[in-house]
Amino acid sequence: MNDTPGWTSPGSAPSDGQDGSGVPRPATPGDANGSAPQWSKDQPPAGQWSPPTAPVPGQAPAPRTGQGWGGPPQHGNWGKPPAAKPGVIPLRPLGMGEILDGAVSTMRTYWRTVLTITVTVAVISQVADILVQRFLVPTPPEINPDASPDEAVAQLGESLQATLIGSIPAILILLMATLVSAALLTVVISRAVLGRPVSLSAAWQEARPRLPRLLGLTLLLPAMSAAIVFVAMVPGLLIGDEAGGALVALGALAGLVVVVWLMVRFSLSSPALMLERQGIVQSMKRSAKLVQGSWWRIFGITLLTQLLLFLVAMIIAIPFAIIAIGADGNGFSGLLSGSTPEYGWSFLVITGIGGVITNAITYPISAGVTVLLYVDQRIRREALDLELARAAGLPGYGPAPGDQATGS
């Protein structure tokens, strides 16, 4: 298998000294001035056409099919047929727009299954989050503006502690919701690539045995990130003075850079674990191999996707937040007075509805981009498109693996 990423379409400009077939070109004589002959820019690509043959007496001339002289180019690439597309993506290396379009097409084509998964997971997670925010999260301490510097530092520490305690349950709920939705949506999207719908029960039966390992992978990556940042901050923490504070900030920044590099390197671990049925460490190694040489491309696509999803989330969440603050009794007055507002059930319910709508839209797109990036990298490196075409039962690619196993 070719392990080098990238794809060059037929008909691209040949390298110096070669034609389109890879055979070295003979030297061409120049004109009277010694310069090379000036060929027209409209010449068809080398290796994609053949000269006409003399007609045989008594035989009708062969019809022009568009691949010889005088025929129009077919499909914009001189006779090369378009890539097979049994499902939501064409079976060839994908561009960023095609990856995003494939994720949206999956949500649009299989909306019943996708929305059932995302809405169910979002409702459960939002209800749990509302209950946690209402009954478990401690009330943030009041900030005294007239406090001394030492008291202000102590109040800030108490406020950060209360915020951290309140965020831990929300993070765990979000983690579990993302875990379940990612597992189910991975199965749905993998079937959508082949043009085969899958029911919610079938997706759950296939994803359920992989959930424990997926949970381990989901917990391992954040724990590894936190450990890397902490280790990078240790030298500054040991010094403890002003220079140590600067060293802590510098170490934290360096640790974050390493974390970003590792998270992109392991970003395809989840689909590798689900679709290849590998272990946690094996799926991380598999992701590192697929990402190798394409780090910046995957980083750019992932970053742009997250920015788009953030904008979508803000467009949906801000109106619900404004309505929730207005519907709550002392929402706007608390904000204008500068004190910490106390939100009631109406605020939590309205913002929860906005959260359900936001998650129902962003979950499938985020999961779709990750899975399609995994498929794209395997197409570029391992010719997975041929296996997918056989699995989809397309003619001309041989029998599907199941047919070979059964002998049909």
C-alpha positions in Angstrom: 0.0 0.0 0.0 1.1 3.5 -0.7 1.7 5.2 2.6 2.2 8.7 1.2 -0.8 11.1 1.5 -2.0 13.1 -1.4 -3.7 12.5 -4.7 -3.0 13.7 -8.2 -5.8 13.5 -10.7 -5.2 12.1 -14.1 -4.5 14.7 -16.7 -2.4 16.9 -14.4 0.7 18.5 -15.8 3.5 15.9 -16.3 6.9 16.5 -14.9 9.8 17.7 -16.9 11.1 15.2 -19.4 8.0 12.9 -19.2 4.6 12.6 -20.8 1.5 11.5 -19.0 2.5 7.8 -19.2 5.6 8.2 -17.2 7.9 7.6 -20.3 10.7 10.1 -20.8 9.9 12.5 -23.7 12.4 12.7 -26.6 14.1 15.9 -27.2 12.2 18.1 -29.7 13.9 20.2 -32.3 13.7 23.9 -32.0 12.7 26.4 -34.6 15.1 28.6 -36.6 16.0 30.6 -33.6 16.7 27.5 -31.5 13.7 27.9 -29.2 11.3 25.0 -28.5 8.1 24.8 -30.5 5.2 26.7 -29.0 2.3 24.3 -28.4 -1.2 25.4 -27.9 -2.5 25.6 -24.3 -5.6 23.8 -25.4 -3.9 20.5 -26.1 -5.4 17.5 -24.4 -3.3 15.9 -21.6 -0.7 13.5 -22.7 -1.6 9.9 -22.5 -5.4 10.7 -22.6 -5.9 10.6 -26.4 -4.8 8.8 -29.5 -4.4 9.9 -33.1 -7.1 8.9 -35.7 -6.4 5.8 -37.7 -6.9 5.5 -41.5 -10.3 4.1 -42.4 -10.4 0.5 -43.6 -11.9 0.1 -47.1 -15.5 -1.1 -46.9 -15.7 -0.4 -43.1 -17.6 2.6 -41.6 -15.4 4.9 -39.6 -15.5 4.5 -35.9 -17.7 7.0 -34.1 -16.2 9.7 -32.0 -16.6 9.1 -28.3 -15.1 12.2 -26.8 -11.8 10.4 -26.0 -10.1 10.8 -29.4 -9.6 13.7 -31.8 -12.3 16.3 -32.0 -14.6 14.8 -29.3 -15.5 16.9 -26.3 -14.0 16.1 -23.0 -16.2 13.9 -20.8 -16.8 14.8 -17.1 -14.2 17.6 -17.4 -11.3 15.2 -17.3 -10.8 13.8 -20.9 -12.8 10.6 -20.6 -12.1 9.7 -17.0 -15.4 8.8 -15.4 -16.4 10.4 -12.1 -15.7 8.5 -8.9 -18.3 6.1 -7.6 -20.7 7.6 -5.1 -22.8 4.9 -3.5 -23.5 7.1 -0.4 -22.9 10.5 0.9 -19.4 11.0 -0.4 -17.6 10.1 -3.6 -15.1 7.3 -3.2 -11.9 9.2 -3.8 -9.7 11.6 -1.8 -12.0 14.4 -0.4 -11.6 18.1 -0.1 -12.7 20.0 3.0 -15.9 21.1 1.4 -16.8 17.5 0.5 -16.1 16.4 4.1 -18.4 19.0 5.5 -21.0 18.3 2.8 -20.8 14.6 3.6 -21.5 15.2 7.3 -24.5 17.5 6.5 -25.8 15.1 3.9 -25.7 12.3 6.4 -27.8 14.3 8.8 -30.2 15.3 6.0 -30.6 11.9 4.4 -30.8 9.8 7.6 -32.4 12.5 9.7 -34.7 10.1 11.6 -31.9 8.0 13.0 -29.5 10.9 13.5 -32.0 13.2 15.2 -33.3 10.3 17.4 -29.8 9.8 18.6 -28.8 13.4 19.1 -32.1 14.7 20.5 -32.3 11.7 23.0 -28.7 12.2 24.2 -29.1 16.0 24.3 -32.3 15.9 26.3 -30.9 13.4 28.8 -27.7 15.4 29.2 -29.5 18.8 29.5 -32.0 17.4 32.1 -29.1 16.0 34.1 -27.2 19.3 33.8 -30.2 21.3 34.9 -30.7 19.2 38.0 -27.0 19.4 38.8 -27.0 23.2 38.4 -30.1 23.5 40.5 -29.3 21.2 43.5 -25.6 20.3 43.5 -23.6 23.4 42.4 -22.7 25.7 45.3 -23.7 29.3 45.2 -20.7 31.5 44.2 -19.6 33.7 47.0 -20.3 37.4 46.9 -17.4 39.6 45.8 -16.8 42.6 48.1 -15.4 45.5 46.0 -14.0 47.2 49.2 -12.0 44.2 50.3 -8.3 44.4 50.8 -5.9 42.8 48.4 -5.4 39.8 50.5 -9.2 39.4 51.0 -9.8 39.9 47.3 -7.3 37.1 46.5 -9.1 34.8 49.0 -12.5 35.7 47.5 -11.2 35.0 44.0 -9.9 31.6 45.1 -13.3 30.8 46.7 -15.1 31.8 43.5 -12.8 29.7 41.3 -13.2 26.7 43.7 -17.0 27.0 43.5 -16.9 27.3 39.7 -14.6 24.3 39.4 -16.9 22.2 41.7 -19.9 23.3 39.6 -18.2 22.5 36.3 -17.0 19.0 37.1 -20.5 17.4 37.0 -21.3 19.4 33.8 -18.1 18.1 32.2 -18.8 14.5 33.1 -22.3 14.8 31.7 -21.0 16.3 28.5 -18.4 13.6 28.3 -20.9 10.8 28.6 -23.3 12.5 26.1 -20.5 13.0 23.6 -19.3 9.4 24.1 -22.7 7.8 23.4 -23.6 10.0 20.5 -20.1 9.6 18.9 -20.3 5.8 19.1 -23.8 5.6 17.6 -23.1 8.3 14.9 -19.9 6.6 13.9 -21.9 3.5 13.0 -24.5 5.5 11.1 -22.0 7.5 9.1 -20.0 4.4 8.2 -23.1 3.0 6.7 -24.0 6.3 5.0 -20.7 6.1 3.1 -22.0 2.9 1.5 -25.5 4.3 1.0 -27.0 1.9 3.5 -29.3 3.2 6.2 -29.1 1.7 9.7 -31.7 1.7 12.5 -31.2 3.0 16.0 -31.4 -0.5 17.4 -28.9 -1.9 14.9 -26.5 1.0 15.6 -26.7 0.4 19.3 -26.1 -3.4 19.0 -23.0 -2.7 17.0 -21.7 0.1 19.1 -22.4 -1.3 22.6 -19.5 -3.8 22.8 -17.1 -1.0 21.9 -18.4 1.5 24.5 -16.1 0.5 27.4 -12.9 0.9 25.3 -14.2 4.1 23.9 -14.9 5.4 27.4 -11.3 4.4 28.3 -10.0 6.3 25.3 -12.2 9.3 26.0 -10.9 9.5 29.6 -7.3 8.8 28.7 -6.8 11.6 26.3 -7.9 14.5 28.7 -5.9 12.8 31.6 -2.8 12.7 29.4 -3.3 16.3 28.4 -3.7 17.5 32.0 -0.6 15.5 33.0 1.5 17.0 30.2 0.5 20.6 31.2 1.1 19.9 34.9 4.6 18.4 34.2 5.5 21.5 32.1 4.4 23.8 35.0 6.4 21.9 37.7 9.7 23.7 37.3 8.0 27.1 37.8 6.0 25.8 40.8 9.1 24.6 42.5 10.8 28.0 42.2 7.8 29.8 43.7 8.9 33.5 43.3 8.1 36.0 40.5 10.5 34.3 38.1 8.7 31.0 39.0 5.4 32.6 38.1 6.7 33.6 34.6 8.2 30.1 34.2 4.8 28.6 35.2 3.1 30.6 32.4 5.7 29.7 29.9 5.6 26.0 30.9 1.8 26.0 30.6 2.0 27.5 27.1 4.6 25.0 26.0 2.4 22.2 27.5 -0.6 23.4 25.6 1.3 23.4 22.3 2.3 19.8 22.9 -1.3 18.9 23.9 -2.7 20.4 20.7 -0.1 18.4 18.6 -1.0 15.2 20.4 -4.7 15.7 20.2 -4.6 16.2 16.4 -2.3 13.2 16.1 -4.8 11.0 18.0 -7.9 12.7 16.6 -8.7 9.6 14.5 -8.5 7.2 17.4 -12.2 7.0 18.0 -13.3 5.9 14.5 -10.3 3.6 14.3 -11.4 2.0 17.6 -15.1 1.7 16.5 -14.7 0.6 12.9 -11.5 -1.5 13.1 -12.4 -3.0 16.5 -9.0 -2.3 17.9 -7.9 -1.7 21.5 -7.2 1.7 23.0 -3.4 1.8 22.5 -3.7 0.2 19.0 -6.3 2.7 17.9 -4.0 5.6 19.1 -1.1 4.1 17.1 -3.4 3.7 14.1 -4.5 7.3 14.3 -0.9 8.5 14.6 0.0 6.5 11.4 -2.9 7.9 9.4 -2.2 11.5 10.5 1.5 11.3 9.8 2.4 13.7 7.0 -1.1 15.3 7.1 -1.0 17.0 10.5 -1.5 20.5 9.3 -4.3 19.5 6.9 -6.3 17.7 9.6 -5.6 20.5 12.1 -6.9 23.1 9.7 -10.1 21.1 8.9 -10.7 20.3 12.5 -10.1 23.9 13.6 -12.4 25.4 10.9 -15.1 22.9 11.7 -15.0 23.8 15.4 -15.1 27.5 14.6 -18.2 26.9 12.4 -19.9 24.8 15.0 -19.1 27.5 17.6 -20.7 30.2 15.4 -23.8 28.0 14.9 -24.0 27.3 18.7 -23.8 31.0 19.4 -26.4 31.9 16.9 -28.8 29.4 18.5 -27.8 29.9 22.2 -27.7 33.7 22.4 -31.4 34.3 21.6 -32.4 31.6 24.1 -30.1 33.1 26.7 -31.7 36.6 26.2 -35.2 35.1 26.4 -34.3 33.2 29.5 -32.8 36.2 31.3 -35.8 38.3 30.4 -38.3 35.5 31.6 -36.5 35.1 34.9 -37.6 37.5 37.6 -34.4 39.3 38.6 -32.3 38.5 35.6 -31.6 41.8 34.0 -31.9 43.7 37.3 -29.2 41.5 38.8 -26.9 42.0 35.8 -27.4 45.8 35.9 -26.8 46.0 39.6 -23.5 44.2 39.3 -24.4 41.5 41.8 -24.5 37.8 41.1 -28.0 37.0 39.7 -29.9 34.0 41.0 -31.6 32.2 38.1 -34.6 30.1 38.7 -36.3 27.2 36.9 -37.5 29.3 33.9 -33.9 30.3 33.1 -32.6 26.8 33.3 -35.4 25.3 31.3 -35.2 27.9 28.5 -31.4 27.6 28.2 -31.8 23.8 28.3 -34.1 23.9 25.3 -31.5 26.0 23.4 -28.9 23.5 24.4 -30.9 20.6 23.1 -31.3 22.3 19.7 -27.7 23.2 19.6 -26.4 19.8 20.4 -28.9 18.1 18.0 -27.2 20.1 15.2 -23.6 20.2 16.2 -23.2 16.6 17.4 -23.7 14.9 14.0 -21.6 17.4 12.1 -18.7 17.1 14.5 -18.8 13.3 14.5 -19.3 13.2 10.7 -16.2 15.3 10.0 -14.1 13.1 12.3 -15.3 9.8 10.7 -15.0 11.2 7.1 -11.5 12.5 7.9 -10.6 8.9 8.9 -12.2 7.5 5.7 -10.4 10.1 3.6 -7.0 9.3 5.1 -7.5 5.6 4.5 -8.5 6.3 0.9 -5.4 8.4 0.4 -3.0 5.9 2.0 -4.6 2.5 1.7 -7.0 2.6 -1.3 -9.9 2.1 1.0 -12.2 3.3 -1.8 -11.8 0.0 -3.6 -12.8 -1.9 -0.6 -15.8 0.4 0.0 -16.9 0.0 -3.6 -16.8 -3.8 -3.3 -18.6 -3.6 0.0 -21.3 -1.4 -1.6 -21.8 -4.0 -4.3 -20.8 -1.7 -7.2 -20.2 -3.4 -10.5 -16.7 -3.8 -11.8 -15.0 -3.9 -8.4 -15.4 -7.7 -7.7 -17.6 -9.4 -5.2 -18.2 -8.0 -1.8 -16.3 -9.7 1.1 -19.4 -11.3 2.4 -20.1 -12.8 -1.0 -16.6 -14.3 -1.2 -17.1 -15.8 2.3 -20.4 -17.4 1.4 -19.2 -18.4 -2.1 -22.1 -16.6 -3.8 
